[in-house]
Amino acid sequence: HLIKNNSNLGFSKANNIGINYSIDNFNPDYFLLLNHDTVVENNLLATLIFWENYFDNSAALSPMILIKNNNKIWWVGTKIFRIKDLFKNLKLSLSYHEFKEERYKDGLLNDPRKVEAISGCSLFLPKKILDDVGHLDERFFMYGEDLDYSIRIKNKGYGLFAIPGTIVYHDIFLENKSLKEKSNLKKTLKRYFNHVKSSFILLVIHFSFIYSVIWVLRLPLAFIYEIKGRIK
């Protein structure tokens, strides 16, 4: 079923609308949040349900996600920056994708892999977890909602796993293009604004005062670092 919204409501609110519609009309056992710019393998749902049963419906899952145009790794796990990590890099985000941009190799994910957070690009969970944790936080328009939701899932005692057996392919057009054109630069500045806004919300909800102060103090340098990296 296709739901048409009258405007761009953002990731969290739009997904919540779909979740509520499915609950009201279908009463599903599972939910799969999947980006529109992805291609999946035929066995995706069967594999996710198999592993969900393996974990007794007590985990949120995602398969490995590869970059569509070159088969390099986009996601196979998320790590949250510790305080010491904030002194070692100038990333705007509060977390990073492990092995990102590395060449995919067979055998990299033969067994379920416990992760600190799951990407909202492909997020599978049973209704049991949704009922306990609640819906996505609609204060997040774009970015950060998946990290927030992952932390909330963990705080309730559930697991987070990258699972083998199937792959999602993600088209990351904006991340792979130079931003010399004004139209692309405008989109990227808007992207960074949403990134920073979401990070502030995450800091208030989930991170310590000291962590937040350090992140804010490094923000101007982080912004310059990100922009320079995009314009190269």
Salt bridges, closest charged atoms under 4 A:
ASP37 OD1 - HIS170 ND1 3.41
GLU98 OE1 - ARG113 NH2 3.05
GLU116 OE2 - LYS79 NZ 3.62
GLU116 OE2 - ARG82 NH2 2.71
ASP131 OD2 - LYS127 NZ 3.05
ASP132 OD1 - LYS156 NZ 3.66
ASP137 OD2 - ARG139 NH2 2.67
ASP148 OD2 - ARG152 NH1 3.21
ASP148 OD1 - HIS206 NE2 2.70
GLU175 OE1 - LYS100 NZ 2.97
